[in-house]
Amino acid sequence: QLHLVESGGGSVQPGGSLRLSCVAPRAIFSVFTMYEMAWYRQAPGKQRELVAAITSSGSANVADCVRGRFTISRNNSRKTVTLQVSSLKSEDTAVYYCNARSESDNCWGEGTAVTVSS
């Protein structure tokens, strides 16, 4: 099972910002551009939900609830995907998971926690 590695979570006050990063496992470096990358989140007591996704060519989509506040980007040379989160609200509190999906693979990281609280 291949695992992605997330980083960048933490505790911030409402209105704050964070930069979440995810590095692909070395085993898929050579085929990284075949993967669509995405960020999901799971809040306590809730189901995991898709936050943002980006294709290998850079076409991005974000969920309505975070549009205008969250931005997803990827660096195919560095095999990374980043989620810039800003204007954070208490309801953004969750564990954020990185996902890499291809025709034959569906990889997850262990998550990075984001807590928004005053």
ZADO-1210 file (C-alpha; in nm, 4 decimals, padded with zeros to 6 digits):
<atoms>
<atom x="00.0000" y="00.0000" z="00.0000" code="GLN" pos="1"/>
<atom x="00.1440" y="00.3339" z="-00.1062" code="LEU" pos="2"/>
<atom x="00.1142" y="00.6268" z="00.1306" code="HIS" pos="3"/>
<atom x="00.1273" y="00.9975" z="00.0707" code="LEU" pos="4"/>
<atom x="00.2808" y="01.2239" z="00.3336" code="VAL" pos="5"/>
<atom x="00.0943" y="01.5369" z="00.4417" code="GLU" pos="6"/>
<atom x="00.2225" y="01.8280" z="00.6460" code="SER" pos="7"/>
<atom x="00.1307" y="02.1830" z="00.7399" code="GLY" pos="8"/>
<atom x="-00.1667" y="02.1379" z="00.9688" code="GLY" pos="9"/>
<atom x="-00.1995" y="02.3162" z="01.2989" code="GLY" pos="10"/>
<atom x="-00.4136" y="02.5342" z="01.5209" code="SER" pos="11"/>
<atom x="-00.5177" y="02.8786" z="01.4022" code="VAL" pos="12"/>
<atom x="-00.7664" y="03.1453" z="01.4932" code="GLN" pos="13"/>
<atom x="-01.0675" y="03.2201" z="01.2747" code="PRO" pos="14"/>
<atom x="-00.9574" y="03.4165" z="00.9708" code="GLY" pos="15"/>
<atom x="-00.6139" y="03.2589" z="00.9728" code="GLY" pos="16"/>
<atom x="-00.4301" y="03.0724" z="00.6987" code="SER" pos="17"/>
<atom x="-00.2313" y="02.7553" z="00.6555" code="LEU" pos="18"/>
<atom x="-00.0452" y="02.5858" z="00.3736" code="ARG" pos="19"/>
<atom x="-00.0980" y="02.2114" z="00.3572" code="LEU" pos="20"/>
<atom x="00.1515" y="02.0091" z="00.1557" code="SER" pos="21"/>
<atom x="00.1549" y="01.6521" z="00.0308" code="CYS" pos="22"/>
<atom x="00.4401" y="01.4531" z="-00.1188" code="VAL" pos="23"/>
<atom x="00.3794" y="01.1483" z="-00.3340" code="ALA" pos="24"/>
<atom x="00.5527" y="00.8194" z="-00.2519" code="PRO" pos="25"/>
<atom x="00.8731" y="00.7601" z="-00.4433" code="ARG" pos="26"/>
<atom x="00.7206" y="00.4526" z="-00.6065" code="ALA" pos="27"/>
<atom x="00.4947" y="00.6693" z="-00.8215" code="ILE" pos="28"/>
<atom x="00.7395" y="00.9499" z="-00.8993" code="PHE" pos="29"/>
<atom x="00.7879" y="00.8360" z="-01.2584" code="SER" pos="30"/>
<atom x="00.4141" y="00.8220" z="-01.3233" code="VAL" pos="31"/>
<atom x="00.3021" y="01.1116" z="-01.1043" code="PHE" pos="32"/>
<atom x="00.1403" y="01.2919" z="-01.3954" code="THR" pos="33"/>
<atom x="-00.0967" y="00.9979" z="-01.4405" code="MET" pos="34"/>
<atom x="-00.2543" y="01.0736" z="-01.1036" code="TYR" pos="35"/>
<atom x="-00.5299" y="01.3110" z="-01.0229" code="GLU" pos="36"/>
<atom x="-00.4527" y="01.4659" z="-00.6848" code="MET" pos="37"/>
<atom x="-00.7057" y="01.5771" z="-00.4292" code="ALA" pos="38"/>
<atom x="-00.7582" y="01.6915" z="-00.0741" code="TRP" pos="39"/>
<atom x="-01.0364" y="01.5542" z="00.1412" code="TYR" pos="40"/>
<atom x="-01.1299" y="01.6358" z="00.4971" code="ARG" pos="41"/>
<atom x="-01.3128" y="01.4638" z="00.7763" code="GLN" pos="42"/>
<atom x="-01.4552" y="01.6557" z="01.0668" code="ALA" pos="43"/>
<atom x="-01.5371" y="01.4828" z="01.3968" code="PRO" pos="44"/>
<atom x="-01.8524" y="01.2778" z="01.3615" code="GLY" pos="45"/>
<atom x="-01.8862" y="01.3483" z="00.9907" code="LYS" pos="46"/>
<atom x="-01.8094" y="01.1659" z="00.6681" code="GLN" pos="47"/>
<atom x="-01.4984" y="01.2356" z="00.4669" code="ARG" pos="48"/>
<atom x="-01.5677" y="01.4967" z="00.1997" code="GLU" pos="49"/>
<atom x="-01.3870" y="01.6168" z="-00.1088" code="LEU" pos="50"/>
<atom x="-01.2399" y="01.9654" z="-00.0683" code="VAL" pos="51"/>
<atom x="-01.0449" y="02.0170" z="-00.3904" code="ALA" pos="52"/>
<atom x="-00.8998" y="01.8212" z="-00.6803" code="ALA" pos="53"/>
<atom x="-00.6518" y="01.8915" z="-00.9579" code="ILE" pos="54"/>
<atom x="-00.5694" y="01.7025" z="-01.2746" code="THR" pos="55"/>
<atom x="-00.2197" y="01.6432" z="-01.4041" code="SER" pos="56"/>
<atom x="-00.2603" y="01.9336" z="-01.6440" code="SER" pos="57"/>
<atom x="-00.3556" y="02.1675" z="-01.3623" code="GLY" pos="58"/>
<atom x="-00.7313" y="02.1862" z="-01.4033" code="SER" pos="59"/>
<atom x="-00.8652" y="02.2446" z="-01.0532" code="ALA" pos="60"/>
<atom x="-01.2005" y="02.2226" z="-00.8811" code="ASN" pos="61"/>
<atom x="-01.2900" y="02.3159" z="-00.5266" code="VAL" pos="62"/>
<atom x="-01.5984" y="02.2472" z="-00.3188" code="ALA" pos="63"/>
<atom x="-01.8569" y="02.5232" z="-00.3001" code="ASP" pos="64"/>
<atom x="-01.8092" y="02.5578" z="00.0747" code="CYS" pos="65"/>
<atom x="-01.4424" y="02.6572" z="00.0364" code="VAL" pos="66"/>
<atom x="-01.4446" y="02.8323" z="-00.3007" code="ARG" pos="67"/>
<atom x="-01.2650" y="03.1635" z="-00.2821" code="GLY" pos="68"/>
<atom x="-01.0842" y="03.0610" z="00.0372" code="ARG" pos="69"/>
<atom x="-00.8964" y="02.7437" z="-00.0577" code="PHE" pos="70"/>
<atom x="-00.6622" y="02.6973" z="-00.3530" code="THR" pos="71"/>
<atom x="-00.5153" y="02.3708" z="-00.4763" code="ILE" pos="72"/>
<atom x="-00.1990" y="02.3491" z="-00.6832" code="SER" pos="73"/>
<atom x="00.0500" y="02.0839" z="-00.7849" code="ARG" pos="74"/>
<atom x="00.4136" y="02.0707" z="-00.8814" code="ASN" pos="75"/>
<atom x="00.4745" y="01.7787" z="-01.1126" code="ASN" pos="76"/>
<atom x="00.8507" y="01.8231" z="-01.0915" code="SER" pos="77"/>
<atom x="00.8529" y="01.8006" z="-00.7130" code="ARG" pos="78"/>
<atom x="00.5683" y="01.5422" z="-00.7003" code="LYS" pos="79"/>
<atom x="00.3762" y="01.7573" z="-00.4571" code="THR" pos="80"/>
<atom x="00.0283" y="01.8986" z="-00.4176" code="VAL" pos="81"/>
<atom x="-00.0525" y="02.1957" z="-00.1986" code="THR" pos="82"/>
<atom x="-00.3723" y="02.3255" z="-00.0450" code="LEU" pos="83"/>
<atom x="-00.3576" y="02.6893" z="00.0543" code="GLN" pos="84"/>
<atom x="-00.6341" y="02.7514" z="00.3067" code="VAL" pos="85"/>
<atom x="-00.7270" y="03.1008" z="00.4145" code="SER" pos="86"/>
<atom x="-01.0083" y="03.2899" z="00.5883" code="SER" pos="87"/>
<atom x="-01.0489" y="02.9816" z="00.8013" code="LEU" pos="88"/>
<atom x="-01.3708" y="02.9211" z="00.9895" code="LYS" pos="89"/>
<atom x="-01.4467" y="02.6976" z="01.2839" code="SER" pos="90"/>
<atom x="-01.6322" y="02.4632" z="01.0490" code="GLU" pos="91"/>
<atom x="-01.3076" y="02.4034" z="00.8600" code="ASP" pos="92"/>
<atom x="-01.1775" y="02.2129" z="01.1616" code="THR" pos="93"/>
<atom x="-01.0993" y="01.8609" z="01.0388" code="ALA" pos="94"/>
<atom x="-00.8303" y="01.6143" z="00.9500" code="VAL" pos="95"/>
<atom x="-00.7204" y="01.6860" z="00.5941" code="TYR" pos="96"/>
<atom x="-00.6182" y="01.3922" z="00.3773" code="TYR" pos="97"/>
<atom x="-00.4231" y="01.3885" z="00.0539" code="CYS" pos="98"/>
<atom x="-00.5373" y="01.1489" z="-00.2189" code="ASN" pos="99"/>
<atom x="-00.3736" y="01.0292" z="-00.5399" code="ALA" pos="100"/>
<atom x="-00.5924" y="00.8429" z="-00.7869" code="ARG" pos="101"/>
<atom x="-00.5173" y="00.6771" z="-01.1185" code="SER" pos="102"/>
<atom x="-00.6892" y="00.4086" z="-01.3210" code="GLU" pos="103"/>
<atom x="-00.5283" y="00.1396" z="-01.1070" code="SER" pos="104"/>
<atom x="-00.4378" y="00.3113" z="-00.7803" code="ASP" pos="105"/>
<atom x="-00.6051" y="00.4995" z="-00.5016" code="ASN" pos="106"/>
<atom x="-00.3538" y="00.6196" z="-00.2400" code="CYS" pos="107"/>
<atom x="-00.4103" y="00.8070" z="00.0836" code="TRP" pos="108"/>
<atom x="-00.2024" y="00.9800" z="00.3432" code="GLY" pos="109"/>
<atom x="-00.2535" y="00.9580" z="00.7165" code="GLU" pos="110"/>
<atom x="-00.3855" y="01.3115" z="00.7368" code="GLY" pos="111"/>
<atom x="-00.2887" y="01.6407" z="00.8928" code="THR" pos="112"/>
<atom x="-00.5123" y="01.8044" z="01.1508" code="ALA" pos="113"/>
<atom x="-00.6422" y="02.1584" z="01.1184" code="VAL" pos="114"/>
<atom x="-00.8086" y="02.3196" z="01.4200" code="THR" pos="115"/>
<atom x="-00.9731" y="02.6595" z="01.3914" code="VAL" pos="116"/>
<atom x="-01.0574" y="02.8090" z="01.7271" code="SER" pos="117"/>
<atom x="-01.0449" y="03.1381" z="01.9078" code="SER" pos="118"/>
</atoms>
